[in-house]
Amino acid sequence: MHYTGTIWRPPYEAASLLLEVTAGCTHHQCKFCTLYNDLPFRFRMSPMEDIEDDLQEAERTGKGRHSGRIRRVFLTGANPFVLSYDKLIAIAELIHQYFPTVESIGSFARITDIMPKRDEELAELHALGYDGLTIGIETGDDEALRFMNKGYASADIVEQCRRLDNAGIHYSFFYLVGISGAGRGEIGAELTADICNQIHPTLIGANMLTIYPDSALYDEIQRGNWREEGELEKYKEVRTLIENLQIPVVFAAMGASNAYQFYGQLPEDKNKLLSFLDDIIGNVSEEELQRYRKSVHHL
């Protein structure tokens, strides 16, 4: 298989066939992000040929007792959904050629990847299996989105995700706890709940902001332009977000950035999750949580 650099996938894509179609990130300007610092964006050098080679290899490997078990493909890269409608169609057709059992195709996506695609193109992509996108919206706090150079506003999140809803394409969100900065965590959580309540994410995954020295955000902190939230404030922020969500959605903290991992279905598990967070806030010290944060050497 052709893979470039570190391959990132959401925890819930563990059973998916990972197929590289892009490498790096098209935006590459978010101040907090260091995941793709050493990897400029590119489509495959011999794109369709390499992709077909990988599908052929996966097909050979999948013969025998694993034959027919591949139901989902996850396209790797920071935001493969940026590819044109025509390229995404061609990739889907190749996938179905080699794996007729595949029921859905997912990937990471940016809100800006959705914008150029017409409504009828989104519907056709869904018809060919594109479903279950993972979108790092990070927050619904416009002040934080601007400062971090995300490249879109909260209104864009609502508008583009409504278009996905209309096309039948399901999506999950990554929420970055701490992105609003010290003293604004619960404000950011309330603003995020407000936009989420207007659309239909299937899952909201919370990840705790971890700041590394090679990030632009670290430089902003050194210049006195931004202050990091404390660890307990981050848990209060998560609590506020869950408390204000009014939609049916899975809420989870599953990644390595979370000192305490949890998972629940809202609204059924809301009280259980709030009680779990209250226990952390009331009984775990800031010092203990800071020790964990400093131990996270890489996401």
N, C-alpha and C positions, 0 to 999 in steps of 0.2 A: 504494500500500500504506500502511496505517496503522501507523507505528512511533513509539514514545515513547522519547525519550532515547537513550542509547547502547545498541545491541543487542549482547549478548554471546552467543557460541556457542562450543562446543568446536572445536578445530582440525579434528577428524574429521567435523564436520557441514558442511564447506565446500560439498558438492554438494547439500545438502538445501534444500528450499523452506522459507524462514523465515517462519513465520506467527505474528504477535503475538496472544496471547490474554490475557496479563496484563502488568502493568508493575510493577516494583519487587519487593520481597521481603516476604513475610508476617512473617518473624521479625525481621529488621533489628536484631539485638542483638549480633551477633558482634563482638567488640572489635577484631579485625584488619581488618574489611571496610569499604571506603569506596566500593564499586562503585555502591551505590544511595542514597548520602547525599542526593541531590537529588530522589529519586523515591519517594514513598510508594506502597505496594502498592495496586493496584486491578485489578479485572476491567475489561474493555472497557466504556466508557461506554454504548454501545449494542451490547452484546457480540456477540450472534449476527448482528445486521445488519451490523456492521463486519467480522466474520470472513467472512461470506458475500460481502460486497463485495470483500474482499481475494482470496478464492478465485476470484471471477469475473474480477478483474483479472489474476491469475496465469494463469488459463485462457486469457484473450485473448492475453496475452503469450506463452504457451507454444504457440500455434498454429504451424503450418508445420513447419520443420525440427526444432524442439525438441519437437514433439507426442509425447506418450507417454513422454517420457524421465524424468519425475518419478516416482521410486520411493520417496522418503522425504520426510516433512515433519517439521521440528523446530519445536516450539512455543516461542516466545521469552518471556522474563520470567525472573526469578530462580528461581521454582519453580512452574510452571504445574500440576504434578501435584497441587498442593494443592486444585485445583478438585474439586467434588463428582463423584461417579460419574456422576450424570445429566448434568452439564455436559460432562464428558469424552466421554461417549457421544454427545451431540448434536454436539460438535465433530468427532468421528471420522466420524459419518454424513455431515456436510456435506463433509468432505474427500473421502470416497469418492464422493459424488455428483458432485463436480466433477473429481476425478482418480481414476478407477477403476484406474489403473495403480499407485497408491500401495500399497506393500507394508508399510510400517511408519511409526509416528509416535513421535517421541522428544521429550524435554524435559529440562530440569534438574529435579531433585527434591530435597527434604529428606527425611531419614529420618522426620520427623514427618508428612509428607504421606501416607505409606503407612499409618500406624497406623489411621486411621478407616475405611479401606476393608475390607470383608469379603473373605474368601478367594474367594468366588464372584464378587464384583465385580472383583477383580484378574484372575481367569481370563477374565471376559467382556471386560474392557478389552484383554487380550492378544488375544483372538479378533478384536477389531475393529482390531488393528494396533499397539496400544501396546507398544513394545519398544525396548530400547536407551536406557534412562534414564541420565542423568549425575548422580551424587550426590556432592556435596562432603562426604564424611565427615570430611576433614581429618586425622584421627588415630584410633587406638584407645586413646590415653592418656586415661583418665578424668580425671586431674588437670588436663590441658590443656583437655579438653572443658568441664569445669566453669568453669575460670578464664575461658575465652573466651566463655562464655555460648552454647554451641552449642544447648542445649535438649534434649539427649538424652545417653545414656551408651553406652559401647561395647557393652553387652549388647543395647541397642536396635538397633544396627546389625546384629548377628548375627540377632536375631529377625526383623526386618522384611525383611532380604535373603533369609532362608530362605523367607519367604512369597512374595517375588518369584520365587525359584527354583521353588517349587512351582507358581506360576501360569504359568511359562514365560517370564517377562519378564526379558530380559537387562539388565545394568546395568554401567556403568563408574564408577570412583571417581576423585575428585580427592583427592590427598594433599598436605597443606600442610607442606612441609619447613621446620622451624624453629619450629613451633607449640608445642613442649614447652618451649622456652626454653633458655638457656645451660646446658650441663652435662647436659641431659636428652634430647638429640636421639636418641642411639642407644637409650635406654630407650623413647622414644616409638615408634621404628622397630620394635623387638622386639614391643611391645604391638600395634602395627598389623598386623604380620605374623601374629601369633597370631589376630586376629579374621578377617583375610582368608583364612587357611588353613582356616577353618570354613565358608566360603561360596564363591560362584562368580562374582566379577567377571570380565568379559571383558577389561577394561583397567584399569590403575592409572596415572593421569597425575600425575606429580610437578610441583608448582609451588613455587618458592622464596618464602617469606614476605618480602614487601617492606612496610616500615612507613611510613605516610604521616602527616604532622602532624595531619591532620583525623580520625585514627582514635582510638577510645577506648584502644587499646593504646598509642599514643604517650603519652597522658596517664598511663597506668599506669607506663610506663618513667620518665617525669619524676618521678613520686612515689616511685620506687625499689621498686615492687612486682613488677617483672619485668625480666629481662635477656635481651637478644637473643643468639641464637647467632651465632658467627662464621661466615664463609662456608665455610671449610674444614670446620668442624664439620657444616655442612649436607650437604656431599658425603659425609662419613663416615656421616651419618645415612642418606642414600639407599643407600649401600653396604650398611649393616646391614639395611635393609629388604629389598633384593633378595636378600641372602645367606640371609635367614630365610624367604623365601616358598617354599612347598612345593606350590603349585597351578599348573596351566597358566594363564598369563595374559600378556597383552601389558603390558610396562612401558615407559613413555615419559615423556620430559621435552620437551615441544614448545612451551610457551608462552614469552612474552617475558620472564617472570621468571627463566628459566634461561639463564645465561651460556653453558652448553654443552648442546646439545640432543642427545638420543639416543633410540633406539627398539629394542626387542628382544622376542622371544618367549621366555617362560620355560616349561620349564627349558632349552630348547635353547641359548639365547643367554646364559645366566647367566654363564658364565666370561668371555665377551667383554665383557659389561657391567661386570663387576667389574674386569676389567683396564683398561677405559676409565676407570673412576672412580679406580682406583689411580694411573693416570697423572696425572690432575688433582690428586689429593691430594698426590702426590709432587713435582710439577713446576710447579704454578701457585701463585703467592704469594697470601696473604691480601689484600695491598694491591691486586693486580690484580682480584681478585674483588670487593673493596669498591668499586673504581672502577666496575665494571659495575653493582653494586647501586644506587649513587647516580645512575647514568645512566637508571635505569628510572623515568621521571617519572610514568607512568600505565600500569596494566595493560591 
